[in-house]
Amino acid sequence: MKHRAVITGMGVISPVGSNLDEFWNNLIEGKSGIGLLTRFDTIDLSTKVAAEVKNFEPTEWVEKKESRHMDRFSQFAIAAAKLALQDSGLDLEKVDKERAGAIMGCGIGGVTTFEEQKEVLMKRGNSRISPFFVPMLISNMAAGHLSIEFGLQGSSMTIVTACASATNAIGEALRIIQRGEADVVLCGGTEAPITPLAFAGFCSMKAMSTEKENPEQACRPFDKRRSGFVMGEGAGVLVLESVEHAKARGAHIYAELAGYGNSSDAYHITTPVPGGAGAIRAMRLALKDAGVSVEEVDYINAHGTGTGPNDATETAAIKAVFEGYASKLAISSTKSMTGHLMGAAGAIEAIICALAIERGEIPPTTNYGEPDPECDLDYVPNVARKQEVTVSMSNSLGFGGHNATIALKKFV
């Protein structure tokens, strides 16, 4: 028997807001979280913009002493999880903790800690390295902290598949509930990559937008003028429950998480396979798992990074899967406003898909002005669209050729 899973709570820490309503309203209004980078000097860097989380104070979520022993990516995860649990109304004291888990995605981990401690080593010697260096650095600590903080004794793991990490984490959480191994799973992703070293590395790859004059317009998914992605940071956490568990406590249900597919391009470390064969397989697997036809899908939140190869390949993949129906789909890339949260991207984009179903509105792809002949679908340009959404999908494609897709349904 395959158990059904539903979303009952959601929390975000993001460049466009860290309150669910603020986050959603800003997206619908087309407000950007992208601006000139403030955290360090970019004078010698080709990219000057980023999507930073504003006014985040970790001690609002974690005790001061404990916060000093956590990298920023773990702090984001704790904050988003507490917001999600609050939103869900779930009383953890009434939950069987052995049937509750935490599955998180993270692409990089504690790069802030890595850089800070390298400076300590070089300037003060190895005896001054923090004993918390390794526990702060390693990527699994987001899930580890969630499990410890909330006493979750079921499956606890971190998925590291670059920019597909959070979507894979949500999908694996779905599998655990489908198999009947858990009643509740906190799932999602977190990332805090905006550091001098990581930023310089992506600049060297020439993968990021070089827009300087109009920072808010730096990310232009599917637009012919696109020049690269914009690095973002933040976290998204969803409370996933079995239908039986959610109904028994009278939970509010945003949507059903109905399907999941993942695949590998097996092609190149950074470039998607031409034609999007891997993305095609992931989407088809998600649709099959959800038991929905292509004609039932209303909205796709695209990976849509604003890079040349990604946007054209994803468009080709959508056309291959949906064929003649592709032109009738509403597709948007909210990275145009949030930036690319990398290992956390799929989490906040899953939340967007759930809210689109509940609120009957689709956020736009902003900064869209010059059509690209290779990207010729309906990208909901610049203005949000009121539209009933019964089925939504989210795509995430990561370096290394990782592809992940989830499908959400209106719960009935």
N, C-alpha and C positions, 0 to 999 in steps of 0.2 A: 504493500500500500504506500503510495506517495502522498505525504502530508502536504497541505497547503501552508504557505507562509504569508504573513501580512505585516505591513509597516504601521507601527502604532506610536512612534515618537521620532523626532528628528531634531538635530542640533547642528548649528554651523558657526564656525569662526572663519570669517572671510574678508577679503578686501572691500566687499560691497555691503558689509553689515554682519553683525554677530548676534542678531536677534532675528528669528525666523520671518516675522512680518516685515521688518526693515530690509532684510536680505531680499525677499520676494518683491516688495514694492519698488526697490531701487532697480532690480532687473526689469520689471515691467515698464518702469519709466525710462529705461535705457541709460541709467546713470552708471558711469564707469568708476571702477576702483583703481584704475591705472593712473600713475603719475610719475613725475621725476623721482628717481630713487633718493631716499633721504638717509639711509643707514650708513653709507660710506661714500667716499669720493669716487666719482666715475670719470674724472677728467681724462684719464688715459684709456678709457674703455669705449668701444664702438657703440654699445647700448647704454642709454641713460635712464631708461624707464623700467618700472616694476610695478607689481600689484601687491602692495604691502598691507598687512593687517594693522589698522590704526588703533592706538590707545588700548592695547592689550596689556592688562596687568595680571600676571600669573597669581599673585597673592589673593586675588578675588576668587580663585578656584582651588588653590592649594596652599597649605600652610607655608609661611615664609622659609622656614628651614628646609622643608621638603622640596620647595620650588628650586632651591639652589642646587639640588642634586638631580635635576631633570633638565634635559635639553628642551629647547623651545618647541620642537615637534611633539614631545610628550606632553608638555603643558597645554598645547592646543588640543590634543586628544582628550585629556581629562576635562577641559572646559566644554568641548563639544558634546562629550558623553553625558556630562551633568545636565546640560541643556536638553539633550534628547530624552533623558530619563524624566526630567521635570515635565517635559511636553507630553510624555506618555502616560503620566499618572501611575506608573508602575510602582507598587510597594515591594521592594526587594526583600523585605522581611517575610513576605508571603510566597516567595519564589523558592523552588527547590534548587539550591545553588549548584548541585551536581549536574543539573540539567540546564545550566545557564553558562554561556561562554562569551568570548570576545575574539573576533576575527578582524584584524586591521590590516590595511595596506599602507606601505611606506616605500618610496622609491630610493631614498638616499639615507635617511636616518640623521644622526646627530652631527651634521657637518659643522655647525657652530662650535660645538664642544671640541671637535677634532682640530679646528683651526686655533681656538684659544689655547688648547693644551700643547699644540706644537710650538706656539710662541713661548709658553712657559718653559718647555724643554730647551729651546734654543737660548733663552735669556737667563734662566735661573737654574737649569740642570735637572737631571732626571729625578732627583730626590724630592722635587717640588711638584711633580705630577700628582693631580688629584686622585685619591683612591676611588673616586666615583667616575673617573674618566671612561672606563669601559662600559659600566652600566648606563651611563648617559649617552654614549655613542651608538650602541648597537640598535638596529632597526626594530627588533622585536619588543623593545621596551614600551612602546605605545600600548600594545595588547597586554603586556605584563603589568603595567601600571593600572590599566582598567580592571584587570582580574583581581589585583590586590586591593584596589580602592573599594570595589563593590563586592568582594568575596565570591567572585564567579569561579566555580570549580570545574566547569565543563571544558570543552575545547577552547584553547587559548593559543592563537598563532598569528603570525604576521606574514602576509604575502608580499613578496618583493618582485614585481614584474614591471618596473619602471612606471610609465604613465598609465599602465593598465592595472596597477596594484589595487586601488580601491574597488574597482569594478570586479576584479577577481575575488577580493575579500568578501564583497557582498554576495557574489555568486556562490562561493564556498560556504558561506553562512546559510544560504538557501538550501544547499545540498544537505547540510547537517540536519536542518529542520525537516526537509523532505524525507530523510531516512528515519525520522523519529528519534534522533539521538539527543535532541534538545527542545526545550519549550521556548527559551528566550536566548537571543544572541545579539550582543552589541556589535555592530559591524560598520565599516567605513574606511576612512583613510586620513592620514595627516602628513604634512610636509612643512619644513621650515628651511628652504634651500637658499635664501637670499643672503649670501655671505660673499666676501671678496673672492675667495678661491673658486667656489662653484660658479659664481657669476662670470668670472674671467674665463673659466673653462668653456661655458656655453658661448661666450663672445668669440673665443678662438675657433669654435665649430662653425661660426657664422650662421647660427640657427635662430638668433633672436632678432626682433625688430630693431631697426636702426633709426626709427622715427625720433626726432628731437624737438621739432617745432610745436607739434600738437600731441602731447603725451597721451591724452585720453583716446586718441585715434590710432594709437600705435599698433593695435591688434586688429587686422582686417581679414577675418576668415572668409574664404571663397571669393574675395575681391581680387581683381587682376593686379592691384597695386600692393598686395600683401608682401611683407618683407621679412616675416619671421614671427615667432611666438613671443609672448611677454611672460617673464617668470613671475609666478605668484606664490603665495603661501597661505596656510590655513588648514582647517580640518572640517570634516563632516562625519557625523555618526548617526546611524539609524537604529532604532529598536525594532528588531525583527522577532515576531512571535508566531508560533503555530496558531492556526485559526481557532483550534479548540481552547487554547490557553487565553487568547485574546477575548473570545466570546464569553468565557467563563467569568472574566472579571469586568465585562462590560466596557471594554476599551474602545476608544475612538480609533477607527481604521482609516488611514489615508488612502491606501491602495494595496492590492495584492502584488507581491513580488512573485511573478509566475514563471519566468523562464530565464535561463542562463546558458550561454555558449562561450567557449574559448578555443583558441587555436594558435598555431605558430606559423609565421611566414616561412621559417627555415631558409632565409634568403640573405639578409644583410643586418649588420648591427644597428644601423640608424635609418636606412631607407626602406620604405614599405615595398613589398613585391609589386611590380607593375600589374595593373588590373585589379589589385586588391583581393587576390584569392583567399588570403587568410581572413580578412575582414568579412568576406562573403560567407565563409564557413561559420564564423562565430555568430553572425546574424541569423543564418539559417538554423543553427543549433538552438539558439535562444527562442526563435519562433516555434520550433518543433516542441521544445520543452514546455513552452507556455500553452501550446495547443491552439494557436491563433494563425489565421491565414494572413498573407501580406495585405489583403484588402481591409483587414480589421485594424491595422495600425494607423493612428492619426498623427503621431508626432515622434520625431527622432531628435534627441539632443546629440548632436554630432560631436565627434572628437574635435574636429574643426580648429586646428591650432593656429592657422594663419601662415603656415609654411606652404611653399609651392607644391612639393610632392604629396604631402599628407592630404591637403584639401581635394586635389584632383583625383587621387587614388580612392579616397573615401566616397567621393561622388560616383566614381565608376563602380565601386562595390555596391552602393545603394541601388544603382540602376540595374546591376546584374541580379540582385535579389528580388527587387520589386517590379522589374520590367516595366510594362506600360503604366503601372500604378505609381511609379516613382515620382512623376510630375504632379501627382495629387497630394503627396505627402507634405506636411509642414516640417521643415528642418531648421534648426537654429543652432548656432554656436554661441553659448553664453560666455565662452572664454574671451569674446570681444569686450566683455565688461569685467570679468573676474580675473583675467589673466589665466595662465596655465598653472594650476596647483600641483601639477606633476603627480606624485603618488596619491594625492588627496583629490585630484580632479574628478574622478569617477564617483566619489562620495557626494560631493555637493551637486553634481549633475544628476545623480539618482534622486536626490531630494527635489531638485527642480522638476524632474519627471513626475514625481508623486504629487507635487503641488499643482502642476499643470492639470493632472487628472482631477484633483479635488476642487480647484478653483476655476476650471474652464477657461484658462487663458494661457497663451504661449508667449514666452519672452522672445525678444527679437535677436537677430544678429545685427549688432550695431556697426557703424563705420563702413557700411556697404554702399558703394557708390559707382564702381566701374565693373560691370559684369565680365566674367572670364568665360570664354567659349567652352573651356573644359569643366566649368562648374556652372551648370545651367539648370539647377533645380530651384525649388521654392525655399529660400533660406529665411523667410519671414524678415525681410530687410527693414531695419531701423525702427519699426513701430510694432509694439506688441499686438497680438491678435486674440480677440475673444473667440473661442472655439471650444466646443465640447470635445474632451479627450477621453476616450474609453481605453485605448491601449497606447502606451508610450514605450520608447526604447532609448537606451543610452549606449553609445559606442566609446570604447577606450582602446587606443592603440599605442603600444610602448616600444621603446628602443629594445633591440634584441628580437623584434618580430612578434611580440606578444599582442594578441587580440582578445578582447573580452566585450561581450554584449549582454545586457540584461533587458528583460521585457517586463513591464508593469501593466496591470489591468485595474480598471475600476472594480472595487470589491462588490460582489453580489452574493 
